[in-house]
Amino acid sequence: MNTSLTRKKFLINSGIAVAGFLCGRGVLRAQPGTAASVPLAGASPPSADNVPDFPDHDPQIDRARVKRFVIAGHFNLPAVEEMLAEDPTLINGAIDWGNGDFETALGGASHMGRRDIAEFLLAHNARDGHFRRYDVGQDRHRQSGGGRVLEHRARARAA
């Protein structure tokens, strides 16, 4: 076994060690609870002035308005039509009912079986998903009875 260290091996290994050290410091600094997460001397302390600006975006839609729209999407086509005419940005608005349970007006119409509302929303470019078509009976497998087979297979896999 040859353990001689040539100049070339020394320079390559030294470069790798320095790169690993510098990259490792940055990774450790980013992780809370590590010794390296303590700010370095000379670094400015955190303050409200050190927060970076993000690019300007359109203002968020009023949460209460989105909630009313999603609720109306469950059962009230005239209200959906009126609200969407006033504010077309509501079309894909989603409300979080808690624990990441997000719902849109299309989702509400779909699971309530309101095909008229779902078709209206889809005609106005609401984001579509396969399960939505399935819920309102627009899926070929569901219409041909294949939906029951798919449901049965899903239950069998889960067991």
N, C-alpha and C positions, 0 to 999 in steps of 0.2 A: 504494500500500500504506500503510495507516494504522498507524503504530507507536505511537500515543499510548497511555499507560497510565492507565486510569481508577482511581479508588479501589476500585471494585467488582472489577475485574480483579486489582488488586494484592492485595486481601484473599483472593480465591479462590485465586490462585496461591500466595500465602504459606501459606495453610492446607494446600493440597495438598503443598507442599514440606515443611512441618513434619511432616505425617502420614507422608509417605514416609520421611523421615529417622528418625522414631521406630520405624516398622514395620521398616525396613531394619536398624536396630541390633539389634532383637530376633531377626531372622532370622540375621544374621551371628553374633550371640552364640551361637546354637544350633549353628553349624557348626564342627566341629573344624578346627584348622589356620589359622583366620583371626585377624587381629589383634584383632578384637572379641571373640574367645572368651576372652581374658584377663579374669579377674574384675575387676569394677569396684571402685574404692577404696571401702571401707566394707562391701563384700559379705563375708559370712562364708566362710571357706575350707571346702572340702569335707571332711567328716568322716563317720564312721559315725552320728553323732547327727543329721545333716541329712537322712537318708533318710526319705521320707514313709512313713507306714503305709498299707497297703492294706487294704481291707475283709476281714474274716475269711471264709474259704471252708472248705468241707469239707476234711479232710486228704486228701492225695493217696493213691491206692491204691499199695500196695507194688509196686515195679517187678518184683521177682522173681515175685510172684504173678500179675501180668498176663502176664508172659512164659510162665509155666507154662500159663496158661489159653489163650493164643494158640497155643502149641505143641500142646496137647491138642485144640484146635479143628481141627487138621489131620487127626486120625485117631482120636480116642478119645472117643466119645459118652458112655460112663459117667462118665469123669473130668469132662467138660464139665458134665454134669447135676449131679454132686456139688459141684463148685466153684461153680457158679451158685446152687445151693441155699444154700450157706454165705454167699456174698457176691454179691447181685444187681447190685452196681455194676460188676462185671467185664464185664457184657454188651457194653459199647462200649469197653472198654479196648483201647488200641493200644500196640504196642511199635515202637520205631524200630530197625530192623535196621542202620541207618547210611545216611548221605547222604539223609535224608528219606524212606527207604523204610519207611513206617508200615504196619503190618498188624494187623488185628483177627482174632478167632477166626472170624468170618463170612468174612473174606477168605481165611483159610487153608482153611476147609472148602470154599469155592467153588472155589479153584484146584486143590484136590486131588480135586474131583469128589464130595465127601462130602455128598450131598443130604440124608441123614438128619440130619447135624449142622447143616447150613445151615437146614433147615426148623425144627429145634428152636430155634435161635438167633432166627430170624425170629419164631417164635411167642412168644418172650420179649422182643419189641420191640427186637431188634438193629437198628441203622441199616442201611437197605437202599440199594443202589445198582443201577442198571440192569445194570452189568457183572457184578454178583454173580448176578443172576437168569440172565443169559446163561451164566455158567460152570456153573450147576447145572441148566441145561436148562429153566428156567421161562419163557423168552422165546418168544413166538409165532414170531418170525422164525427163531430157531434151530431150533425144532421143525419148521417148514415148509421148512427148507432155505434160508431167506432169510439166515441168518447167514453162510453161505459167500459170498453175494453181497455182503453188507456188508463182510466181511473183504477180498474181492477189490477192492471200490471203495476201501477205505482204503489198500490196498497200491498201487493205481494212482495215488492222489493223492500218496502219499509219494514216488513215483518221479519 
